[in-house]
């Protein structure tokens, strides 16, 4: 049996597939329900319980209609979460302020991003190690097969055969795990590189501050928002930069 890679053109680009797999892996480790109906879905996290915020519409049939985001588990725990609810318009204003704060260190951020991209993009040593492990794996697999064949064609001490087989198989499984670890590190490096390149590509190169909420920019640069109990939110950008913004800093 043979597994042939890249034998035909992929329906989904490899970079997109890898980012999707990384997102699935990330979400599997997070609590709460994930929805894709809003640019803020699966973005806002509660600092109290680490669950996602969900949205509700208040006063839907009146002129005071507002979309509100709050922790999904706020009232489901014995001790309710102390994080405040956030109006959607507040979140937009907070992002504008938080992103403009990020722009204050624009040159340093761009330089750091380029340096990190260069470092994580250099995966030659990891690829060499993976290739070595794959070679070792093939040799161990052949050894196992040869040992099985020997046992079927010759009379061997079965207790000794079993002990040796377990020992060789354990070594083979250990190498397989190392290959999986190396592949995981390679995929993580590729995904992080793609994410940082996307961040850098969408990051304004001029000194202009933004004056209004830009949904595309938000999606491109924000990894997540952590709602804190001290009436502040922390924007965690895709380059790893964290920018806290207090609710008092924006006009209501």
N, C-alpha and C positions, 0 to 999 in steps of 0.2 A: 504494500500500500504506500502511495506517495502523496505528499501534500505539496502541490505546486502553487507558489505565490506569484502574483502579478501576471497571471496567464491571460488576463483580459482587462479591458478598461473598467475601472471601478465606477459604479453608479454614483457613489458618494465619494468626494475627494478624501484622500487619506487624512489630511489635516483636519477636515471637518469631522470625520469619523472619530479620530483620536480625541478631539475636544469634546465630542458628545459622550464618549466613553468616560472621560475624566469627569464630566458633569454628572453623569449617572453615579459614578463612584462617590463623588463628593456628596450628592444628595442622599445616597444610601446611608451615609454616616450622620446625617442631620435629622433632627426630630421635626415632626409636624407635617402637614399636608402641603403638597407643592401644586401650584396651579400656574397656568401660563396666560391668564386673561388680562394681565396688566404688566406694565413695565416694572412695577414694584413687587410683583409676585415672586416669592422665594428669594427676596432681596433683604427684607427687613427682619432682623432677629432680636429677640428679647434678651437683654443682658441678665435677667433674673433666672429664666428657665431654659434659655437657648432654643426655644421654639420659634417658628415663623409667625410674623404678624399676618392677619387676614383683614379683608376689607368689609365694611358695612356701609350702607347708605342711611343717613339720618335725615328725617323730615323730607322723605322722598317726594311727597305730593305738595310740597310748599315751596315758596321762593327761598327758604332757608336750607334747601337741600345741600348736603355735604357728604363727600365720601371720606370715611374715617378708617384708619388702620390701627389695629390693636392686637396684642398677643392673643393667639387662638386659645391659649390655656389660662388666660388671665383669671377666670373664675372657676376653672376645673380642678385646681389644686387646693389642698387643705389651707395653705397660705397663699393668697392671691398675689400675683405678680404686681410689683410696685411701678413698673414702667408705664409711662403715660400713653394715652392714645394720641395719634398724630393725624391731623387733617391732611388730606392729599395736597392741598395748596401749600401747607406748611412744609411738607417734604420737598416740594419743588423749590421753594424759596431757600430752604436749608442747603439743598444741593448747589444752587447758584452761589451761595455764600461760601460753602465748603470748597467748591471747585476753584473759586477765585482766590481762596487762601492757598490752595495748591499751586496756583500760578505764580505766587510770590517767589517760589523756589524753582521756577520753570527751568532755568538753565542747568541747575544742579540735577534736577529730576531727569531731564533728557540725557545728560551725560551719564548718570548712574544706570539708566535703562539700557543705553547702548553698551555699557561695560558688562552688565549682567547678561544681556543677549549674547554677547561674544563668549562669555564664560560658559553659559549653559548650552550654547550651540556647539561647543567643542566636545563631542561625545566619542571621539576616536578611541580613547583608552577603554571606555565602557563597551564599545562595539567589539574591540579586540578581545576583551575578557569574555564577552558573550560567545564569540566565535570559538575561543579556546574551550569553554565549557561545553559547547555543542559537540566539539570533537571528542572530548572526554566522555560525554554522554553516549555517543555512538559506539565508542570502544567498549564501554561497560555493558551496553545493550548486546553487542556481539558476544561478549564474554558470557553473559547470561544465557543467550541462545545456544552457544557452544556447550555450556555446562549441562543444559537440559538435554541436548542431543547426546552428549556423552553418557548421561544417566539412562537414556533409552537404549543405547547400544552396548553398554557395558554393565557389569554387576558391581555396583558401588555400595559402600556402607551408607544406608539411607539416613542414619542419624547424622553422620558427617556431611552427607550431601545436603541435608536440610539446613544444617548450621551454616555451611558455606554459601548456599543459595540465599539465605536470609541476609548474610553479611554483604554479598555482592549487590543484592537488590536494594539494601539500605543505602549503599554508596551511590547507586544509580538514582534513587529517589532524592537523595541529598543534592546531587548535581542538577537534577531537574528543577528543584526548588531554587537553586542559585541562578539558573537560567531564567526562571520566571521573575526573580527579583531584579535581575539585570534588565529584562525587557520592561518591567514596571518603571525602573529608573529612566530608561531610554524614552518611554512614552511620556513620563512626567516632564522630562527635559524638553521634549518636542512640544508638548502642550503649553508649558510655561513660556517657551520661546515664541510660539504663535500668539499667545495672549499678550505678551509684552510688546511684540511687534505691532499688534492691533492697537494697543494702548498708545504706543508712540506715534503711530500713523494718524490717530484721531486727536492726539494732543495738540492744541493750538501752538504753532511755532512763533506766532507774533505775541506781542505784549497785551493784546486786547482782552479785557475782562468781559465775561459774558453777562448779559443783563436780563436774560429770561431762560426758562427751563428748556433744554433741548433733549428730547427723548432719545435720539440716536446717540448723542454724546454721553448721556447717562448710562445707556446700555453698554457702550464701548469702554468706559473707563472705571465704572463702579463694580467691585466684586460683591460687596454686601454693605448693609447699614446696620449698625448695632444701636438699638435704642436703650439708653442708659436710664437708671433710676433717678439721676440728678438733673432731670429736665435737659438732657443733652443727647445728641445722636453722634455717633462716630462713623464717618465715611471711610471704609477700607477700600482703597483703589486697587486696581489690578496690578499695579507696580509694587504693592505692599505698603504704600504710604497710608498712614492713618491721620485723619483730620477731624477733630472734635468740633462741634458747633452747638452752642447753647440755644435753646428756644427763645431766650430773651434777645438774642442778636438779630432776630428777624421781626419785621412788622407784621402784626396779625391781620 
